[in-house]
Amino acid sequence: MKKYGKPLGDLIGIKSDFFEHNDKNLAMADDMADALLAQPLRTECKMCHEPFKGGLLYKSHKMGYYLCEKCGHLSSEHADTDAFADKVYIQDNYAGNYSAQDKENYEKRLDMIYIPKAQFLVDCLKKDGIDVGDIRLLDDGAGSGYFVRAMLKLGADAEGIEISPAQVRFANDMAGKDILTQIDAAHITQAIKDTDRSVISAIGVLEHIIMLDETLQAIADNKNIKYLYLSVPMFSFSAMFEASHQSCYNRHVGGTHTHLFSDKSLQYMADRMGFEIADTWKFGSDIMDLYRFICVCLEQNGNPGAKEIFSQQFLPLIDKLQLVVDESEFASEVHMLLKRK
Ligand SMILES: [Zn+2]
């Protein structure tokens, strides 16, 4: 199955912090860039390990990026390391930046963002002959528990593992029961090797894993796992819009995102694991990013009146424009179901 597009709904309401607090968010991303700049230089592609031959493709928000000639994966000039992860995920309290503040926001976000992601997985598995009641899922890097909750709500058996104690507490509080288990980073791979669940999900997770090869190998080696459902950030128009608007907060490349996937690098990854790409759903935030950058720049250059008019005219077009981008195969995000061959 190949699916494109997703209506925006009230996503702008949910992401209003990006519009209203550009400078604060930009400063946070800049700090993370400084942490990454302090790490060793990369010499090879994060995904396929092909040595970099040419120079950088471009620089944005302090950091240079290489585009892999072999697999089209985009990698930052400096390597993500355990020291970087410790700085941005532990010391900087990454959870604090992302967790919804209260129950109402949590439920709104769950229904608007995570139920559609879960429904797509349920539909794909149904097509493969698996009813929702028979799905047994382990969510890796479960964060605040949104995806596990969404799967439970749709009738699947789901649980999650997460390294951050604060996130696990928050998720379990919101659920009113223990849906996530805290596991230290050093033991996550073992938990994947040991699981008897047949579906692993990793929603916005693979891009954050330092030892990515090890995790993918653990999934490949555990024959109980028949499916991997993932969502990753892609090398896309969003990356280019960010590079052309460097006074605006870079949500997509930079911060904790040190590399971006491509259709080709995902195919490479699936092949290496002995999986095939069964289903994809492409819907990005490229046009929403462009919209935000133009609004922020109009504010920055003293044109709030023009921003109001632009906003009124542009907002109704966002879904249509984004669909064109999604169908062009150069959108900022993909959801994908991989199936063991
Ligand atoms: Zn590569």
Boltz pocket constraint, residues with backbone or C-beta under 6 A from the ligand:
constraints:
  - pocket:
      binder: B
      contacts: [[A, 45], [A, 46], [A, 47], [A, 48], [A, 49], [A, 50], [A, 68], [A, 69], [A, 70], [A, 71], [A, 72], [A, 73], [A, 265]]
      max_distance: 6.0
